[in-house]
Amino acid sequence: MTPANDTRLTPSSFILMGIPGLEAFHIWFAAPLLAMYIVTLLGNSIVLLAVKTVLNLQKPMYLFISLLSCCDLVLSSSILPKILSNFFFNTGEINFSSCFFQMFLIHTFTGVESGVLTAMAFDRYVAVCKPLRYPSIVTNSLITKIAAAALARAVVTVLTQSLLALRLPFCGRCIPHTFCEHIAVVKLSCADITLNSMYGLATTLTFGAMDLSSIAVSYFLILRAVLHLPRKDQLKAFSTCVAHVFVMSLFFIPILISLIIHRFRSNIPPYVHILVVNAYLLLPPVANPIIYALKMSEIRQGVQQMVTKVQTRLLERVGNCSKKTPLA
């Protein structure tokens, strides 16, 4: 009988293989990914600072956008530093506990982002269909409750998933993925993983169906209300939803493609699935602030106001320093 502390059952670390089948191209992926990470950090940080410092942006819609930026920063920072380290320097080894922590963060904040996007669809429904009641319905208190509920739902679901994975004995160390994705990790176990696979698939389908159904109902009601408006008002109403539709599509469409590939994976190279999974985790964080900056003039104006304030303060400090400096 194998002892419980056998390294075959509890390895001290795993090896992230990156993108199996495309190992020769890892270095070519590294530079674009580094650029994406820099844009992600700058773009989302600027959005957060603008919402925090500009009074005109401290409204429910922009608070939702700031929540989205928080999720994007956590997701990118949970994944990209390790991917970049692996692709640039071939350092694919990751500590056992770090791997599970990364898995927990990624799946938790993917769930939180899905919940925030669903709440944003409700926000657009109230703004378009009940504009006079919007300030009394969508309040800061409601946004706090929605954020807490989305986080609690994701934490409980992913914590259960992680605990089910931790109970497994692991006979393998090489993870055929760029990060510690749940199913890629549990497949290294030498025990039956049916429960893990069923739980992971069930939660993905259940929460995905709940969120997508809620979004679909919200937009059906929005469409029905908008079609009864005069034509010039229709365009104005639709314009308030354009940015959210783009962001939502960028997040959910790759997830749906990933589920389809997972269903027919025997006919599709493994690296295709890995690329799609990386797309829905890494593209939204870099694209979301750009989409909102392009589609929402208030965000652009808010960023300009913030930059102007910073420039004014810097000039004031430079002026004060020059006054204090004695002449030679």
C-alpha positions in Angstrom: 0.0 0.0 0.0 1.4 3.4 -1.0 1.9 5.8 1.9 -0.2 8.9 2.0 2.8 11.2 1.7 4.1 9.6 -1.4 5.2 12.2 -3.9 3.3 10.4 -6.6 0.1 11.2 -4.7 1.0 14.7 -3.5 3.6 16.2 -5.8 5.4 19.3 -4.5 4.9 21.0 -7.9 3.4 20.7 -11.4 4.9 21.5 -14.8 2.8 23.8 -17.1 3.5 22.7 -20.6 2.1 25.8 -22.3 0.4 25.0 -25.6 1.2 21.4 -26.5 1.8 21.1 -30.2 2.9 24.7 -30.5 5.9 24.7 -28.2 8.2 26.1 -31.0 6.0 29.2 -31.1 5.9 30.0 -27.4 8.5 32.8 -27.8 6.5 34.3 -30.6 3.4 34.4 -28.4 5.3 36.0 -25.6 5.8 39.5 -27.0 2.1 40.0 -27.9 1.0 38.6 -24.6 3.4 41.0 -22.8 1.9 43.9 -24.8 -1.6 42.8 -23.9 -0.7 42.6 -20.2 0.7 46.1 -20.2 -2.4 47.5 -22.0 -4.6 45.6 -19.6 -2.9 47.0 -16.5 -2.9 50.6 -17.9 -6.4 50.6 -19.4 -8.2 49.1 -16.4 -6.2 51.1 -13.8 -7.0 54.3 -15.7 -10.7 53.4 -15.7 -10.7 52.6 -12.0 -8.9 55.9 -11.2 -11.2 57.9 -13.4 -14.3 56.4 -11.8 -12.9 57.0 -8.3 -11.7 60.6 -8.9 -14.2 62.1 -11.4 -17.6 62.9 -9.8 -19.5 62.6 -13.1 -18.5 59.0 -13.3 -19.6 58.0 -9.9 -22.9 56.6 -11.3 -24.2 53.0 -11.3 -23.3 52.2 -14.9 -19.7 53.3 -14.3 -19.5 51.5 -11.0 -20.4 48.3 -12.8 -17.6 49.0 -15.3 -15.2 49.5 -12.4 -16.2 46.1 -11.0 -15.5 44.6 -14.4 -12.1 46.3 -14.4 -11.3 44.8 -11.0 -12.2 41.3 -12.3 -10.1 41.8 -15.4 -7.1 42.9 -13.4 -7.3 39.9 -11.1 -7.8 37.5 -14.0 -4.9 38.8 -16.0 -2.6 39.0 -13.1 -3.5 35.4 -12.1 -2.6 34.1 -15.5 -0.2 36.2 -17.6 2.9 36.6 -15.3 3.3 32.8 -15.1 2.6 32.4 -18.9 5.1 35.1 -19.7 7.7 33.5 -17.4 7.2 30.2 -19.0 7.2 31.4 -22.6 10.2 33.8 -22.2 12.4 31.7 -19.8 10.9 28.2 -20.0 10.0 28.2 -16.3 6.9 26.1 -16.3 7.2 24.6 -12.8 4.5 25.8 -10.4 4.2 25.0 -6.7 1.3 22.6 -5.8 -0.4 25.1 -3.5 0.2 28.0 -6.0 -1.4 25.9 -8.7 -4.5 25.4 -6.7 -4.6 29.1 -5.6 -4.3 30.1 -9.3 -7.1 27.7 -10.2 -9.3 29.1 -7.5 -8.7 32.8 -8.5 -9.2 32.2 -12.2 -12.5 30.2 -11.9 -13.8 32.5 -9.1 -13.3 35.7 -10.9 -14.5 34.3 -14.2 -17.8 33.5 -12.3 -17.8 37.0 -10.8 -17.3 38.6 -14.2 -20.2 36.6 -15.6 -22.4 37.8 -12.7 -21.4 41.4 -13.2 -22.2 41.2 -17.0 -25.6 39.8 -16.1 -26.2 42.6 -13.6 -25.1 45.2 -16.3 -27.8 43.8 -18.6 -30.4 44.4 -15.8 -29.0 47.9 -15.4 -29.5 48.6 -19.1 -33.0 47.2 -18.9 -34.0 49.6 -16.1 -32.3 52.5 -17.8 -34.1 51.9 -21.1 -37.5 50.6 -19.9 -37.9 52.4 -16.6 -35.8 55.6 -16.9 -37.8 57.6 -14.4 -37.4 55.0 -11.7 -33.8 54.2 -12.5 -32.2 56.4 -9.7 -34.5 54.7 -7.1 -34.0 51.1 -8.4 -30.3 51.0 -9.3 -28.6 52.4 -6.2 -25.1 52.1 -4.8 -26.5 49.8 -2.1 -28.0 47.5 -4.8 -24.7 47.4 -6.7 -22.8 46.5 -3.5 -25.3 43.7 -2.8 -25.1 42.4 -6.4 -21.3 42.4 -6.2 -21.3 40.5 -2.9 -23.8 38.0 -4.3 -21.8 37.4 -7.4 -18.6 36.9 -5.4 -20.3 34.6 -2.8 -21.8 32.5 -5.6 -18.5 32.1 -7.3 -16.5 31.5 -4.1 -18.9 28.8 -2.8 -19.0 27.0 -6.2 -15.2 27.2 -6.9 -14.2 26.3 -3.3 -16.3 23.2 -3.5 -14.7 22.4 -6.9 -11.2 22.9 -5.5 -11.8 20.8 -2.4 -13.1 18.0 -4.6 -9.8 18.3 -6.6 -7.6 18.4 -3.5 -8.9 15.1 -2.3 -7.5 13.3 -5.4 -4.2 11.5 -5.5 -2.0 12.8 -8.4 0.3 10.4 -10.4 1.2 13.0 -13.1 2.9 16.3 -12.9 2.8 17.7 -16.5 -0.3 19.9 -17.1 -1.0 20.3 -20.8 -2.1 23.9 -20.5 -0.8 27.4 -20.0 -2.3 27.7 -16.5 -3.8 25.5 -13.8 -7.2 24.9 -15.4 -9.5 22.7 -13.3 -10.1 19.8 -15.7 -6.5 19.8 -16.9 -5.3 19.4 -13.3 -7.7 16.7 -12.2 -6.9 14.6 -15.3 -3.5 14.0 -13.7 -5.1 12.0 -11.0 -4.8 8.2 -10.8 -8.3 8.0 -9.2 -11.8 8.2 -10.6 -12.5 11.9 -11.6 -16.1 11.3 -12.7 -17.5 13.4 -9.8 -15.1 16.2 -10.5 -15.9 16.3 -14.2 -19.6 16.1 -13.6 -19.5 18.9 -11.0 -17.4 21.2 -13.1 -19.6 20.7 -16.2 -22.8 21.0 -14.2 -21.8 24.3 -12.5 -20.6 25.7 -15.9 -23.8 24.8 -17.6 -26.1 25.8 -14.7 -24.6 29.2 -14.0 -23.9 29.9 -17.7 -27.6 29.1 -18.5 -28.8 31.2 -15.6 -26.7 34.2 -16.7 -27.3 33.9 -20.4 -31.0 33.4 -19.9 -31.1 36.5 -17.6 -29.2 38.6 -20.2 -31.5 37.3 -23.0 -34.6 38.2 -21.1 -33.3 41.7 -20.3 -32.4 42.4 -24.0 -35.7 41.0 -25.2 -37.5 43.4 -22.9 -35.2 46.2 -24.0 -35.8 45.4 -27.7 -39.6 45.3 -27.2 -39.6 48.7 -25.4 -37.3 50.3 -27.9 -39.4 49.3 -30.9 -42.3 51.3 -29.5 -40.1 54.5 -29.4 -39.8 57.1 -32.2 -36.9 56.4 -34.6 -34.5 59.0 -33.2 -35.1 57.8 -29.7 -34.5 54.2 -30.8 -31.0 55.0 -31.9 -30.3 56.8 -28.6 -31.6 53.9 -26.6 -29.6 51.3 -28.6 -26.4 53.3 -28.2 -26.6 53.0 -24.5 -26.3 49.2 -24.9 -23.7 48.9 -27.6 -20.6 48.8 -25.4 -22.2 46.2 -23.1 -23.2 44.0 -26.0 -19.6 44.1 -27.4 -18.1 43.2 -24.0 -20.6 40.5 -23.3 -20.1 38.9 -26.7 -16.3 38.9 -26.2 -16.7 37.1 -22.9 -19.5 34.6 -23.6 -19.0 33.6 -27.3 -15.5 32.0 -26.7 -16.9 30.2 -23.6 -19.7 28.7 -25.8 -17.1 27.8 -28.5 -14.9 26.2 -25.7 -17.9 24.0 -24.5 -18.6 22.9 -28.1 -14.9 22.0 -28.7 -14.9 20.1 -25.3 -17.9 18.1 -26.6 -16.3 17.2 -29.9 -12.7 17.3 -28.7 -11.8 14.0 -30.3 -11.9 15.6 -33.8 -10.1 18.9 -32.8 -6.4 19.3 -31.9 -5.9 20.0 -28.1 -4.1 23.3 -28.8 -7.2 24.8 -30.4 -9.2 24.3 -27.1 -6.3 25.8 -25.1 -6.1 28.8 -27.4 -9.9 29.4 -27.1 -9.8 29.1 -23.3 -7.0 31.7 -23.2 -8.9 33.9 -25.5 -12.0 34.2 -23.3 -9.8 34.8 -20.2 -7.2 37.2 -21.8 -9.0 39.2 -24.5 -11.8 40.8 -22.5 -9.4 42.4 -19.9 -7.4 44.1 -22.7 -10.5 45.0 -24.9 -13.0 46.1 -22.3 -11.4 49.4 -21.3 -10.8 50.2 -25.0 -14.4 49.4 -25.9 -15.8 51.6 -23.1 -13.4 54.4 -23.9 -14.4 54.4 -27.6 -18.2 53.9 -27.0 -18.7 56.2 -24.0 -17.8 59.8 -24.3 -18.3 60.3 -20.5 -15.4 57.9 -19.8 -13.2 59.7 -22.3 -14.1 63.1 -20.8 -13.5 61.6 -17.3 -10.1 60.4 -18.2 -9.2 63.8 -19.8 -10.4 65.5 -16.6 -8.3 63.2 -14.5 -5.2 63.8 -16.7 -5.8 67.5 -16.5 -6.0 67.4 -12.7 -2.7 65.4 -12.5 -1.0 67.9 -14.9 -2.2 70.9 -12.9 -1.0 69.4 -9.6 2.4 68.6 -11.1 2.8 72.1 -12.5 1.8 73.5 -9.1 4.4 71.4 -7.4 7.1 72.3 -9.9 6.2 76.0 -9.4 6.4 75.7 -5.6 9.7 73.9 -5.9 11.1 76.6 -8.1 10.0 79.3 -5.7 11.7 77.6 -2.8 15.0 77.0 -4.6 17.4 79.9 -3.8 19.0 81.7 -6.6 22.7 81.1 -7.1 
